């Protein structure tokens, strides 16, 4: 196949042309430091304020609750460490799930080495946590609950509203949601009223790399990770990356405008692929739940390791991943999400993930099906 089909949008997305253009224009025109007192600095500062207000309007919060960071990983780290350290005097017990992104899991493990206790909530066979398990895990010294909105490996949507309902009875506990995979992928509102902190990453919704957002409810206190010049409401020191921020907000707006049509298109992709995979019988196992996010589909061909299938598809011009791109080059353990569900390790190692973006079309899905069917027959002969 001569054309390229990119089905790895949960790893990263191609930046919108309009976002890239706005980034370049900002670099060339608004190059002054927003903290500078002269006229050029004031121009940059006004643009920063405008971008923050636009982001707040899209997120449904106030500008004072929007903090621009360097990545989704930084936003996650800041939410968790900033809360844990701020509230350490009240308690050192944290709660998360067994299927979180490494940005959360590794942060929690780092805090355990500093004397914090972490409860890792189990998940069911669809990778979902249950509200009753959260309620049972809460202790008098619990200060933070952190759960992702959409799982990056299989697309499970966590019951954020149900978890929030449990936490209504515990107003002192901070509730952080990792929303890196969920921007405009879940029903509005984007941020539940009981959520205190929520992380986003621009490169997951066709914005630039190197820019994240942390929503922090106005009445919640967290410690800064970075000390310095006191940017971002005195809580996140570092000269603001104004070109990336402007491009991020442009990408947010474009994503918002196309969200409904994109969701319908991705669901059609899901339906067609599930129909095809079901026709192949028990040699293919689908891990993504039926009610999961439409843009992620994870499945396995028994007996064929994920990396083998990834490279076989690559030779045909189709780009997918095994599971989490952030962990796939480093971990020999396979998917932590599938392990927690639990899925047999030999089958979990065969998993691949397709994740769709704004510019994917049904013709590409049909091309994938044609190639995958051919590979099924090829590997069947080898086995």
C-alpha positions as CSV (number, residue, x, y, z in Angstrom):
1,X,0.0,0.0,0.0
2,X,1.5,3.3,-1.1
3,X,-0.5,5.7,1.2
4,X,0.0,6.3,4.9
5,X,-2.7,5.4,7.4
6,X,-2.1,6.9,10.8
7,X,-4.2,5.1,13.6
8,X,-2.0,6.1,16.5
9,X,-3.6,9.3,17.6
10,X,-3.7,8.3,21.3
11,X,0.1,8.5,21.2
12,X,0.2,11.9,19.6
13,X,-1.8,13.8,16.9
14,X,-0.8,15.8,13.9
15,X,-1.1,19.5,14.7
16,X,-3.9,21.4,13.1
17,X,-2.5,23.6,10.2
18,X,-4.3,26.6,11.7
19,X,-2.7,25.9,15.1
20,X,0.8,25.7,13.6
21,X,0.3,28.9,11.7
22,X,-0.9,30.7,14.9
23,X,2.2,29.3,16.7
24,X,4.6,30.7,14.0
25,X,2.8,34.1,13.9
26,X,3.1,34.4,17.7
27,X,6.8,33.5,17.6
28,X,7.4,36.2,14.9
29,X,5.1,38.9,16.3
30,X,4.6,38.5,20.0
31,X,8.2,37.5,20.9
32,X,8.6,39.6,24.1
33,X,8.4,38.2,27.6
34,X,4.9,38.7,29.0
35,X,6.4,39.7,32.3
36,X,8.3,42.6,30.7
37,X,6.9,46.1,31.6
38,X,7.5,47.7,28.2
39,X,5.0,47.9,25.4
40,X,6.0,44.7,23.6
41,X,5.8,42.8,26.9
42,X,2.3,44.3,27.5
43,X,1.2,43.1,24.1
44,X,2.4,39.6,24.9
45,X,0.7,39.7,28.3
46,X,-2.6,40.7,26.8
47,X,-2.4,37.9,24.3
48,X,-1.7,35.5,27.2
49,X,-4.6,36.8,29.1
50,X,-6.8,36.4,26.0
51,X,-5.7,32.8,25.5
52,X,-6.3,31.9,29.1
53,X,-9.8,33.4,29.0
54,X,-10.6,31.5,25.8
55,X,-9.4,28.2,27.3
56,X,-11.5,28.9,30.4
57,X,-14.6,29.5,28.3
58,X,-14.1,26.2,26.5
59,X,-13.4,24.3,29.8
60,X,-16.3,26.0,31.6
61,X,-14.3,27.6,34.4
62,X,-12.8,30.9,35.3
63,X,-9.5,32.2,33.9
64,X,-8.0,32.1,37.4
65,X,-8.5,28.3,37.4
66,X,-6.5,27.7,34.2
67,X,-2.8,27.0,34.5
68,X,-0.6,26.4,31.5
69,X,2.2,23.8,31.9
70,X,4.8,22.1,29.9
71,X,2.9,18.8,29.3
72,X,0.2,16.5,30.5
73,X,2.8,14.6,32.5
74,X,3.7,17.9,34.3
75,X,0.0,18.6,34.9
76,X,-0.5,15.1,36.4
77,X,2.7,15.3,38.5
78,X,1.7,18.8,39.8
79,X,-1.8,17.8,40.7
80,X,-0.7,14.7,42.6
81,X,2.5,15.9,44.2
82,X,1.2,19.4,44.8
83,X,-1.8,18.1,46.6
84,X,0.0,15.4,48.6
85,X,2.7,17.7,49.9
86,X,0.3,20.6,50.6
87,X,-2.0,18.3,52.6
88,X,0.7,16.1,54.2
89,X,-0.1,17.5,57.6
90,X,-3.7,16.3,57.4
91,X,-2.9,12.8,56.1
92,X,-0.6,10.8,53.8
93,X,-3.1,8.4,52.2
94,X,-3.7,8.7,48.5
95,X,-6.1,6.7,46.2
96,X,-5.8,5.9,42.5
97,X,-6.6,2.9,40.2
98,X,-4.5,0.0,38.9
99,X,-4.9,1.2,35.3
100,X,-3.5,4.8,35.4
101,X,-1.0,6.3,32.9
102,X,2.7,6.1,34.0
103,X,2.5,9.8,34.7
104,X,0.2,9.0,37.6
105,X,1.5,5.5,38.6
106,X,5.1,6.5,38.8
107,X,4.3,9.7,40.6
108,X,2.4,7.7,43.2
109,X,5.2,5.2,43.6
110,X,7.7,8.1,44.1
111,X,5.5,9.5,46.9
112,X,5.4,6.0,48.5
113,X,9.1,6.3,48.8
114,X,8.6,9.5,50.7
115,X,6.3,8.0,53.3
116,X,2.9,8.2,51.6
117,X,0.5,5.3,51.5
118,X,-1.3,4.6,48.2
119,X,-4.4,2.4,47.6
120,X,-4.7,1.2,44.1
121,X,-8.3,0.5,43.3
122,X,-9.0,-2.7,41.3
123,X,-10.9,-2.7,38.0
124,X,-13.4,-5.1,36.5
125,X,-13.0,-7.0,33.2
126,X,-13.8,-3.8,31.3
127,X,-11.0,-1.9,33.0
128,X,-13.4,0.2,35.1
129,X,-13.3,1.1,38.8
130,X,-16.4,0.9,41.0
131,X,-17.7,3.6,43.3
132,X,-18.2,1.1,46.2
133,X,-14.5,0.2,46.1
134,X,-13.6,3.9,46.3
135,X,-15.9,4.4,49.3
136,X,-14.4,1.4,51.0
137,X,-10.9,2.6,50.5
138,X,-11.4,6.1,52.0
139,X,-9.8,6.7,55.4
140,X,-9.7,9.6,57.8
141,X,-6.2,10.4,56.5
142,X,-7.1,10.3,52.8
143,X,-6.2,13.6,51.0
144,X,-6.4,12.8,47.3
145,X,-8.2,10.6,44.8
146,X,-6.8,10.5,41.3
147,X,-8.5,8.6,38.4
148,X,-8.3,9.0,34.6
149,X,-11.4,9.8,32.6
150,X,-10.6,7.6,29.6
151,X,-8.1,4.8,29.7
152,X,-5.3,5.4,27.1
153,X,-4.8,1.7,26.3
154,X,-8.4,0.3,25.9
155,X,-10.6,3.3,26.0
156,X,-12.6,2.5,29.1
157,X,-14.6,5.5,30.4
158,X,-14.3,5.6,34.2
159,X,-17.5,6.5,36.1
160,X,-16.4,10.0,37.1
161,X,-19.9,11.1,38.1
162,X,-20.4,8.1,40.4
163,X,-17.0,8.6,42.0
164,X,-17.7,12.3,42.4
165,X,-21.0,11.4,44.2
166,X,-19.1,9.3,46.7
167,X,-16.7,12.2,47.3
168,X,-19.5,14.7,47.9
169,X,-19.5,13.2,51.5
170,X,-15.7,13.9,51.8
171,X,-15.3,17.6,50.9
172,X,-11.7,17.8,52.2
173,X,-10.4,15.2,49.8
174,X,-9.0,16.6,46.5
175,X,-10.4,14.9,43.4
176,X,-8.0,14.8,40.4
177,X,-9.0,13.5,37.0
178,X,-6.5,12.8,34.3
179,X,-8.3,14.1,31.3
180,X,-5.4,13.8,28.8
181,X,-7.3,11.3,26.6
182,X,-10.7,12.8,27.1
183,X,-10.7,16.3,25.8
184,X,-14.0,16.7,23.8
185,X,-14.3,12.9,23.8
186,X,-16.8,12.7,26.7
187,X,-20.3,14.4,27.1
188,X,-20.2,17.9,28.4
189,X,-19.5,19.4,30.8
190,X,-15.8,18.8,30.5
191,X,-15.2,19.2,34.2
192,X,-17.6,17.7,36.8
193,X,-18.5,20.2,39.5
194,X,-16.9,17.9,42.2
195,X,-13.6,17.6,40.3
196,X,-10.9,19.8,41.9
197,X,-8.1,19.3,39.5
198,X,-8.0,18.1,35.8
199,X,-5.1,17.6,33.5
200,X,-5.0,18.1,29.7
201,X,-2.3,17.8,27.0
202,X,-2.3,19.8,23.8
203,X,-0.6,17.2,21.6
204,X,-3.5,14.8,22.2
205,X,-6.0,17.1,20.5
206,X,-4.0,18.3,17.5
207,X,-2.1,21.0,19.4
208,X,1.7,21.4,19.8
209,X,3.8,19.2,22.0
210,X,5.3,20.9,25.1
211,X,2.1,22.5,26.4
212,X,-0.4,21.1,28.9
213,X,-3.2,22.6,31.1
214,X,-4.0,22.0,34.7
215,X,-7.5,23.1,35.8
216,X,-7.4,23.9,39.6
217,X,-10.6,24.8,41.4
218,X,-10.2,28.3,42.9
219,X,-10.6,27.3,46.5
220,X,-8.2,24.4,46.4
221,X,-4.6,24.8,47.4
222,X,-1.6,22.9,46.0
223,X,2.1,23.4,46.3
224,X,4.1,24.5,43.3
225,X,6.6,22.1,41.7
226,X,8.8,24.8,40.3
227,X,10.2,27.8,42.2
228,X,11.2,30.9,40.3
229,X,9.7,34.0,38.9
230,X,6.1,33.3,40.0
231,X,4.3,33.0,36.7
232,X,0.9,31.3,36.3
233,X,-0.7,33.0,39.3
234,X,2.5,32.6,41.4
235,X,2.2,28.8,41.3
236,X,4.1,27.6,38.1
237,X,7.3,29.5,37.6
238,X,8.8,29.5,34.1
239,X,8.6,32.1,31.3
240,X,5.3,31.3,29.5
241,X,5.6,29.5,26.2
242,X,3.2,31.9,24.5
243,X,3.4,30.5,21.0
244,X,2.5,27.0,22.2
245,X,-0.2,28.4,24.5
246,X,-1.8,30.3,21.6
247,X,-1.6,27.2,19.4
248,X,-3.1,25.1,22.1
249,X,-6.1,27.3,22.5
250,X,-6.6,27.4,18.7
251,X,-6.5,23.6,18.7
252,X,-9.0,23.5,21.6
253,X,-11.4,25.7,19.7
254,X,-11.1,23.7,16.5
255,X,-11.5,20.4,18.4
256,X,-14.6,21.8,20.1
257,X,-16.1,22.9,16.7
258,X,-15.7,19.4,15.2
259,X,-16.3,17.2,18.2
260,X,-19.8,16.0,17.4
261,X,-19.1,15.0,13.8
262,X,-15.8,13.5,14.8
263,X,-17.4,11.4,17.5
264,X,-20.0,10.0,15.1
265,X,-17.4,9.2,12.5
266,X,-15.2,7.4,15.1
267,X,-18.2,5.4,16.3
268,X,-18.8,4.3,12.8
269,X,-15.2,3.2,12.6
270,X,-15.7,1.2,15.8
271,X,-18.9,-0.5,14.6
272,X,-17.3,-1.5,11.3
273,X,-14.2,-2.9,12.9
274,X,-16.0,-4.8,15.6
275,X,-18.2,-6.3,12.9
276,X,-15.2,-7.5,11.0
277,X,-13.3,-8.8,14.1
278,X,-16.4,-10.7,15.2
279,X,-16.5,-12.5,11.8
280,X,-13.0,-13.8,12.5
281,X,-14.2,-15.9,15.4
282,X,-12.3,-16.7,18.6
283,X,-8.8,-16.1,17.1
284,X,-9.3,-12.4,17.7
285,X,-10.1,-10.9,21.2
286,X,-11.4,-7.4,21.6
287,X,-10.5,-5.7,24.9
288,X,-12.1,-2.4,24.5
289,X,-15.6,-2.3,26.1
290,X,-18.6,-1.6,24.0
291,X,-19.4,1.6,25.8
292,X,-15.8,2.8,25.7
293,X,-14.4,5.9,24.0
294,X,-15.1,5.8,20.3
295,X,-11.6,6.8,19.3
296,X,-9.8,3.8,20.8
297,X,-10.0,0.1,19.9
298,X,-7.7,-2.5,21.5
299,X,-7.7,-6.1,20.4
300,X,-5.4,-9.1,19.9
301,X,-4.7,-11.9,17.4
302,X,-3.9,-15.0,19.5
303,X,-0.4,-16.2,19.1
304,X,1.0,-13.1,17.3
305,X,2.8,-10.6,19.6
306,X,1.7,-7.0,19.4
307,X,5.1,-5.7,18.1
308,X,5.1,-8.3,15.3
309,X,1.7,-7.2,14.1
310,X,2.7,-3.5,14.5
311,X,5.6,-4.0,12.2
312,X,3.7,-6.1,9.7
313,X,1.1,-3.4,9.4
314,X,3.8,-0.8,9.2
315,X,5.2,-2.5,6.1
316,X,1.7,-1.9,4.5
317,X,1.8,1.8,5.5
318,X,-0.5,1.5,8.5
319,X,0.7,2.9,11.8
320,X,-0.8,1.6,15.1
321,X,0.8,0.9,18.5
322,X,0.9,-1.9,21.0
323,X,-0.7,-0.2,24.0
324,X,0.7,2.9,25.7
325,X,3.4,4.7,23.6
326,X,4.8,6.2,26.8
327,X,5.6,2.7,28.1
328,X,5.9,0.4,25.1
329,X,9.6,1.0,24.4
330,X,10.6,0.7,28.1
331,X,8.4,-2.1,29.6
332,X,8.8,-5.8,29.0
333,X,5.7,-6.5,31.2
334,X,3.0,-5.6,28.5
335,X,-0.1,-3.6,29.2
336,X,-0.7,-2.7,32.9
337,X,-4.3,-2.2,32.1
338,X,-4.8,-5.6,30.6
339,X,-2.9,-7.2,33.5
340,X,-5.2,-5.5,36.0
341,X,-8.4,-6.7,34.3
342,X,-7.0,-9.4,34.3
343,X,-6.1,-10.7,30.9
344,X,-3.8,-13.8,30.5
345,X,-0.2,-12.4,29.9
346,X,0.3,-14.4,26.8
347,X,-2.8,-12.9,25.2
348,X,-2.1,-9.4,26.6
349,X,1.3,-9.4,24.8
350,X,-0.6,-9.8,21.5
351,X,-2.6,-6.6,21.9
352,X,-2.5,-3.7,19.5
353,X,-4.3,-0.4,19.8
354,X,-6.0,1.6,17.0
355,X,-6.7,5.2,17.9
356,X,-8.5,7.6,15.5
357,X,-8.1,11.3,14.7
358,X,-9.9,14.1,13.1
359,X,-8.7,13.4,9.6
360,X,-9.2,9.6,9.5
361,X,-11.9,8.4,7.0
362,X,-13.9,5.2,6.5
363,X,-11.9,4.3,3.4
364,X,-8.8,3.9,5.7
365,X,-10.7,1.6,7.9
366,X,-11.7,-0.5,4.9
367,X,-8.0,-0.5,3.8
368,X,-7.0,-1.6,7.3
369,X,-9.5,-4.5,7.2
370,X,-8.2,-5.7,3.9
371,X,-4.6,-5.7,5.1
372,X,-5.4,-7.2,8.5
373,X,-7.5,-10.0,6.9
374,X,-4.5,-10.9,4.7
375,X,-2.2,-10.9,7.7
376,X,-4.6,-13.1,9.6
377,X,-4.3,-15.7,6.9
378,X,-0.5,-15.3,6.6
379,X,0.0,-15.8,10.4
380,X,-2.5,-18.7,10.4
381,X,-0.3,-20.6,7.9
382,X,2.8,-19.9,9.9
383,X,1.2,-21.2,13.2
